[in-house]
Amino acid sequence: MNPRCHELENRIKDLELELSNLKSNKYAETLFWQGIEKSIPSGISVIDDTGKQVYVNQSFCNLVGWEEQELLEKYPPYLYWSEAEIENIKTTFQKTLKGKVPKEGFELLFCNKSEKLIPVRVIISSFTIDNNRTFWLANVIDITGERQAELVIQQQNSKLIELNATKDKLFSIIAHDLKSPLSGFLLLMELMLTNIEKYSLNEIKGHNKALHESARNVYELLESLLDWSRMQRGLIEFHPDVIVLSFLIKRNIKVLSVFARVKDIEIVNLVSDSLQIRADASMVNTIIRNLISNAIKFTPKGGKVVVSAEEKDDKLLLSVRDSGIGMDKNIVDNLFGANPAEPRIGTNFEISTGLGLIICKEFIIKHSGEIWVESEVGRGSTFYFTLPKVN
């Protein structure tokens, strides 16, 4: 064989081997990049200098809901641009093409194929190939979970602020409102123990009446504090059942009538015996007791308290109306907050901390109801609240 031909043949074999190696290396490189592409959980999109979308990975397709062939070779506005944010996205897109994007990225709202809005964080980087042509690679991260976590944190912070305000109110009650009646109670007891022989029978009766009032105030306050404490710790169970509303109202009127008689206050029950609610009897009992008790406290001698109810769709609208001293707008606006206005004094020097109304509100919310009040100074107050009725 001609040596020249033999040399050429060997060279061809070498070239074939090199080509084979190159193909193997290219295949290995392709597999390598495909592996990286599949392992990236965030969406990747590449846009050329004309705005045409030239590449998307599978994660991007999964995010927006369209297939690769539906997304490639498309110009703005892209399928996944949200109508609500299209102007904002256009502005951001123009900044991107001019290279004026923040390194830390920016946030947008995408709209997927199912028309669901998806909050995303987009991080842009540029690269140059093909005779200095510039391309932009967008790393698109779904931040739905992050937004939901932020919302939960905000809700928890709001709840914490409310609980702290209520806790401060509780400490204020313990430090001031509980101390005052106990101090008066102890002082009267000391006077009676050391000077009882000096007092007439009428004076002793007067002191006994004051002691009774102080003891009642302390008892009511402790009862409210206990309810509040159990409620905050989640120890009050919720057991709704069918209840004849008038039964609970009559029972509470009977219990509270002794206090109403002292002030010659008439309590009128206009609630029909036929009305039934689906509610927790213990909670509703507490609500009615607190509202009627408050009405008695702030109604002068010879006044009237009226309890009534009417049907409103699937609810019962209940009201407790009194002919008492009423409230100004500032008191009304702060009545049901976590930190209500300063304690008020009743018409017979009864103490009201406002804690009972906070408990009422919590129990009513537990029944998916509402509570509000209408009041005018000198013309009494009407407390309204709703509970689910039984058809």
FIZA-449140 format. One line per field, with one value per residue (C-alpha): x, y, z. Coordinates in steps of 0.001 Angstrom, whole numbers, plus 500000, padded with zeros to 6 digits. Example, Ala and Ser with C-alpha at 12.3 -4.5 7.8 and 13.67 -1.06 7.14 Angstrom:
% FIZA-449140
u: c(512300,513670)
v: c(495500,498940)
w: c(507800,507140)
This chain:
% FIZA-449140
u: c(500000,501115,502588,500783,497426,498229,498984,495742,493782,495250,494443,490839,490607,492018,489510,486678,487836,488028,484562,483238,484806,483370,479929,480277,481432,478631,476095,477546,477417,473803,472903,474754,472821,469528,470169,470820,467729,465482,466908,466113,462743,462270,461082,463668,462817,465144,464211,466233,466964,463718,461577,460912,460753,463276,463525,461523,462244,459685,459377,458353,455726,454428,454217,452191,450270,451124,453209,456618,455362,452637,455184,458163,458529,456004,456334,454837,452261,452958,450163,450947,450898,448122,445575,445478,449239,449923,451048,453387,454789,455271,457230,459379,459898,461116,463545,464781,465553,467480,469390,467849,466686,467621,470075,467906,465002,461437,457979,455109,451744,451525,448235,448347,446277,443555,443380,444823,447048,450508,452919,456450,459905,461884,465688,467162,470657,471971,474452,475838,476284,475988,477917,477213,473476,472143,469781,468032,467614,464778,464798,461116,460319,456792,456429,452837,453987,456053,453073,450809,453405,453619,449823,449808,452539,450569,447446,449416,451002,447571,446264,449312,448810,445156,446025,448679,446174,443650,446335,447191,443493,443330,446278,444665,441444,443276,445437,442698,439142,439487,441547,439073,435992,438144,439738,436321,435083,438000,437640,433938,434599,437304,435000,432229,434550,436121,433088,430002,428629,428638,426426,422649,420711,420050,423754,424659,422070,423607,427082,425778,424191,427517,429350,426847,427303,431105,430922,428609,430953,433919,431955,430832,434353,435886,433256,434108,437844,437346,435339,437947,440840,439182,438329,441901,443299,440792,439204,435631,434088,431497,428430,425591,422151,418506,417487,414223,415469,412829,413812,417336,416025,413468,416093,418488,415731,414864,418499,418989,415587,416916,419320,416627,414255,416860,416670,412956,413776,411223,412571,410225,410603,408991,410621,408142,408287,408195,411577,414404,418106,420923,423585,425735,423475,426296,427654,424226,423461,426639,425738,422209,423358,426032,423780,420851,423226,424848,421436,420500,423804,423349,419616,418473,415855,412402,413718,412975,414917,413264,414459,413066,413802,412723,413468,415854,416387,418376,419180,417432,418022,417958,418032,418412,417114,417335,416135,419497,422117,423364,426847,428696,430329,433806,432581,430546,433511,435741,433152,434035,437754,440517,441277,437947,437517,438118,435807,432405,430380,426706,423798,424113,427939,428270,431612,431718,435084,433872,435382,431924,431203,434489,433432,429969,431547,433834,430935,428716,431484,431776,428153,428943,426896,427384,426933,426539,424992,422940,423099,422614,423601,420590,418329,419462,421170,420097,422447,421742,423178,422399,422317,421480,417806,416115,413650)
v: c(500000,503461,504951,508148,506324,504437,507708,509201,506145,506406,510095,509368,506810,509337,511925,509418,508592,512289,512815,509883,511283,514701,513202,511267,514370,516394,513759,513683,517463,517406,514882,517002,520156,518285,516902,520397,521740,519055,519537,523267,523745,527344,528374,529441,531598,533126,536171,537530,541165,541482,540357,536911,534048,531480,529026,527778,524848,522318,523996,527221,525342,523700,527099,528866,525823,526121,523696,524639,524914,527331,529650,529701,532169,534481,538222,540428,540445,536836,534395,534421,538188,539198,541678,543400,543983,544263,547912,547209,544169,546174,548832,546190,544424,547634,548205,544641,545176,548320,546453,548519,545792,545351,542540,541192,540824,542079,540712,540309,538602,535954,534440,530733,528880,528250,532047,531738,534619,533501,535826,535341,536733,537272,537509,538639,538095,538825,537003,537599,535097,534988,538060,540113,539411,539936,537491,537718,534738,535001,532846,532777,531629,530893,532760,531725,529803,532772,535112,532708,532425,536235,536443,533886,535854,539096,537432,535978,539372,541029,538349,538763,542540,542004,539413,541697,544550,542257,540999,544597,545232,542155,543314,546747,545146,543019,545931,548551,547344,544233,546027,548889,546884,544562,547552,549024,545636,545234,548798,548354,545006,546591,549454,547050,544732,547517,549789,547629,548552,552233,551732,551786,548982,551161,552007,548316,547572,550301,548859,545378,546688,548255,545018,543061,545403,545150,541362,541216,543426,541225,538069,539376,540513,537177,535356,537451,536982,533225,533153,535306,533154,529908,531422,532608,529179,527422,525597,526628,523928,524781,522511,524004,522510,523449,525852,527575,531146,532436,529765,531205,534763,533981,532168,535135,537629,535582,535571,539297,540464,540825,543524,545139,545382,547297,550043,549546,548615,546684,543921,543100,539922,540192,537050,534467,530956,529586,530990,528467,528903,526526,527598,526719,527144,528091,530796,532276,532256,534309,536744,537366,537636,540208,542374,542452,543017,545946,547422,547299,548927,551943,552454,554821,554043,553444,552627,549786,547048,545349,542102,541282,539167,538962,536675,537904,535336,532475,534489,535748,539406,539917,543225,544413,547981,550152,553602,554363,557074,556122,556556,559069,558151,557728,555084,553297,553188,551538,549279,545957,546495,544525,547629,549331,552697,553285,551445,553098,553630,552636,554700,553050,553175,549719,549104,547966,547025,546245,542762,541169,542784,541475,537975,538515,539509,536438,534082,535692,535469,531775,531478,533383,536277,540008,542446,546210,549010,552139,554709,558361,560164,560539,558400,554864,552142,549193,546256,544110,540693,537822,534066,531208,530270,526893,526811)
w: c(500000,499230,502436,501695,501568,504764,506542,505267,506415,509917,510014,509062,511867,514328,513208,513518,517042,517928,516478,518476,521638,520911,520431,523676,525492,523940,524974,528477,528604,527435,530126,532671,531845,531599,535086,536417,534664,536148,539633,539726,541505,540375,536952,534367,531360,528742,526656,523736,522924,520932,523872,522414,524889,523623,526518,529516,531805,533019,536430,534713,532688,535860,537547,534855,533582,529859,527811,526417,522820,523952,525569,523192,520310,521988,522526,525268,526681,527654,528481,532198,532650,535049,533679,537062,537002,533291,533418,536315,534490,531267,533155,534831,531491,529836,532713,532247,528556,529515,532211,535008,537375,541056,541735,544545,542112,542239,542980,540524,540260,537541,536371,535554,532970,535589,536145,539633,540737,541852,543698,542350,542938,539716,539658,536328,534960,531456,529226,525735,522865,519072,518043,521132,521288,524823,526482,529849,532125,534649,537760,538812,542376,543592,546921,547690,550770,551900,551558,553450,556225,556420,556678,559503,561299,560888,562282,565177,565886,565891,568238,570472,570628,571526,574186,575675,575832,577524,579905,580833,581411,583628,585733,585998,587234,589777,590970,591163,590737,592886,595509,596009,597069,599186,600935,601664,602811,605247,606544,607306,608970,611130,612155,613090,615009,617063,617553,617146,620577,619577,616491,616430,614761,611704,611398,611604,608904,606749,607195,606424,603234,602187,603017,600949,597979,598216,598456,595420,593382,594277,593456,590046,589240,590227,588183,585119,585690,585927,582680,580944,582200,581112,577748,577086,577947,575712,578654,577864,575694,573054,573062,570979,571482,570982,573762,574650,574888,577307,579855,580185,580310,583031,585078,584948,585721,588804,589973,589338,590578,594137,592911,590764,593751,595768,593111,592402,588785,586723,584445,581553,579474,576021,574585,573313,574779,571218,570193,570130,569473,568672,571138,574110,577153,579526,577203,576459,580184,580795,577992,579287,582913,582061,579892,582341,585277,583434,582647,586347,587360,585106,585563,588331,590947,589474,585990,583597,581775,578774,577169,573714,570637,567003,564077,561372,558589,560138,563273,566361,567161,570924,572751,576334,576680,579785,580822,582385,582214,578734,577270,575133,571809,573315,575764,573066,570662,573285,574869,573218,572632,574295,576355,577143,578760,582465,584908,585282,588424,588460,589750,593177,593185,591610,589867,586228,584719,581197,581316,581228,577852,576421,577491,575955,572654,572598,573358,570710,568086,568998,567805,564560,565904,566385,569268,569177,571223,570644,573407,574215,577393,579670,577453,578196,576183,574043,573542,570475,569682,567305,567817,565405,565580,565171,562272)
